[in-house]
Amino acid sequence: MNIMGSRLLGVASLGVALVALAPAAQAETSTQNRAAAEVLFNEAGQLFRQGNYAAACEKLASSQKLDPAVGTQLNLARCYEKIGKTASAWIAFVDAAATAKAAGQAEREASAREGASRLESLVPKLLIQVPEATLVEGLEITRNGEPVPQDMWNVESPTDPGDHEIKVKAPHKVPWSATVHLEAKKLETISVPPLEAGPAESEPGAAPSGLGTQRILALVSAGVGVGGLAAGTVFGLGAKSALDDANKTCSGSTCNDQPGLDANETAQQKATLSTIFFSAGAACLVGGAILWFTAPSGAAKPSDEAARAGVSGVAPLLGGDTRGLLVEGRF
């Protein structure tokens, strides 16, 4: 046997082997998937005949995913064409033509090529330009929520007509977004500008807060103030009750028995505590208001804001004749 004959025999043997392996590859698709794909395909046919093309396309896409078939792919391409998704339809026709050719289905291959040829000139294209100055580590681009692979940047990509939202983000950068409208036969270009520097990430273990340290302290102070007023009210009511008991046996500061004296002393003690807590509560509320309204605006980091404010703690100040608010820090 000459050399040419040996090569032909090798090619023929390889072809037979591939044909033998084809049924085995198809058998890997589970019976359940095939059954589900068939149901979806039939449902899609009914929806298509009813004119509900969008729903039919979803069913066909799901059927194709479960059990890929040339017939399903061709119908999906025609369905996409019906709803104006010319780029999706064109890609489906091209894929169907290649699959049909590999399977030796000449009629279906011709039908798919005819569909692709019909749509090719109508398909819009989108060029997402990413200049060198924009390229940073971790840069991510999405179109309508779907990632755009880096090998599709700076490439004219067939895209369905309509509005498309482009979003760009990267670590430590301010995100950028834009919407582009595509029309048949046209190429639209959108250039991604260099992203502006964004706020640094929070330190590990630090809890982020949109209020900032000073306003958090203001809320704490206000909370203490409300608690002080509540305590002052309770002691005030207790003082009144004890005074009522003392008045039953006492006339002013003169009492006829020990219970009256005790009740009178209790009333004075509770009245004093009520005054202390009312004063401290009011001071805390005023201090909280001052801290709140003098807090820096903007999205400053809590640590930076605390440093600017010089505030490290707030507490009521009680003792002797002193009533007030203790604010600790540097001023």
C-alpha positions, 0 to 999 in steps of 0.5 A, spaced: 500 500 500 502 506 498 503 512 502 497 516 500 493 509 500 495 509 508 493 516 509 486 515 506 485 509 510 487 513 516 482 518 515 476 513 513 478 509 520 478 516 524 471 518 521 468 511 523 470 512 530 467 519 530 461 516 527 461 510 533 462 515 538 457 520 536 451 516 539 455 515 545 456 522 546 448 523 545 447 518 550 450 522 556 444 527 555 439 524 561 432 521 559 429 526 564 432 532 560 430 530 553 423 529 556 423 536 559 426 539 552 421 535 548 415 538 553 418 545 552 419 545 545 412 543 544 409 548 549 414 553 545 410 551 538 403 553 541 406 559 544 409 561 537 402 559 533 399 564 538 403 570 537 406 570 543 414 570 541 417 572 547 415 567 551 416 562 545 423 564 545 424 563 552 421 556 552 426 554 546 432 557 549 431 552 555 429 546 551 436 547 547 440 548 553 437 541 556 438 537 549 441 541 544 438 540 537 439 543 530 431 543 529 431 547 536 436 552 534 433 553 528 426 555 531 430 559 536 433 563 531 427 564 527 423 566 534 429 571 536 428 574 529 420 575 530 421 579 536 427 583 533 433 580 537 437 580 530 444 579 533 441 573 537 438 571 531 444 571 527 448 568 532 443 562 532 443 561 525 450 561 524 451 556 530 445 552 527 449 552 520 455 549 523 452 544 527 447 542 521 454 541 517 457 537 522 451 532 522 451 532 514 444 535 514 445 539 508 437 542 507 438 545 514 445 548 513 442 551 507 436 554 511 440 556 517 445 560 512 440 563 508 437 566 515 444 568 517 445 572 510 438 575 511 440 578 517 447 580 517 447 587 514 441 588 519 445 587 526 447 593 530 454 593 533 457 595 539 464 597 540 466 598 548 472 602 548 477 601 554 483 606 553 489 604 556 488 610 561 482 606 563 485 599 564 486 598 572 487 592 576 480 588 577 476 592 572 469 589 570 464 591 565 457 589 564 452 590 559 445 589 562 447 586 568 451 580 564 459 580 564 463 583 558 469 578 557 475 582 556 477 579 550 470 583 547 473 590 549 475 594 543 471 589 539 465 591 534 460 586 537 454 584 534 448 586 539 441 586 539 437 593 538 435 597 543 437 600 550 443 597 553 446 599 560 453 599 561 456 599 568 464 599 570 467 598 576 474 597 579 476 596 587 477 603 590 474 607 584 467 610 583 463 606 579 461 609 572 455 607 568 452 609 561 446 607 557 447 606 549 441 606 544 442 601 538 439 601 531 439 596 525 445 597 521 449 602 525 455 601 529 455 605 536 461 606 540 462 608 547 468 610 551 469 608 558 473 614 561 478 613 567 475 611 573 475 616 579 479 614 585 473 612 590 473 612 598 478 607 601 475 600 604 474 600 611 479 597 616 478 589 617 473 589 623 471 596 623 463 596 622 461 601 617 456 607 619 453 612 614 452 617 620 459 618 623 462 618 630 460 625 632 452 623 630 453 616 633 455 620 639 449 625 639 444 619 638 447 616 644 447 623 648 440 624 646 438 617 649 442 618 655 438 625 656 431 621 654 433 616 660 435 622 665 428 625 663 424 619 664 428 617 671 427 625 673 419 623 672 419 617 676 423 620 682 418 626 681 412 622 682 415 618 688 417 625 691 409 627 690 407 621 693 411 621 699 409 628 700 402 626 700 403 621 706 407 626 710 402 631 709 397 627 713 401 627 719 405 633 718 404 641 718 410 644 714 417 641 717 413 639 723 411 632 724 407 629 730 410 622 729 416 618 726 412 615 720 411 622 718 418 624 719 420 619 714 415 620 709 417 627 709 425 626 708 423 621 703 420 626 699 425 631 699 430 625 697 426 623 691 425 631 689 433 632 689 434 626 685 428 628 680 431 635 680 438 632 678 436 627 673 431 632 670 437 637 669 442 632 667 437 629 662 436 636 659 443 637 658 444 631 655 439 633 650 442 639 648 449 636 648 446 631 643 443 637 639 449 641 638 453 634 636 448 633 631 448 639 628 455 641 628 457 634 625 461 634 618 457 633 612 459 628 607 461 621 607 467 622 611 470 615 615 468 615 622 475 615 624 477 621 620 470 625 623 472 623 630 479 626 629 476 632 626 471 633 632 476 631 637 470 627 641 471 621 644 465 620 649 459 623 652 456 622 659 452 626 664 455 629 670 452 628 676 455 630 683 454 635 689 451 641 686 454 640 679 449 638 674 451 637 666 454 634 660 461 631 660 464 631 653 471 628 653 476 629 647 480 634 644 477 641 642 
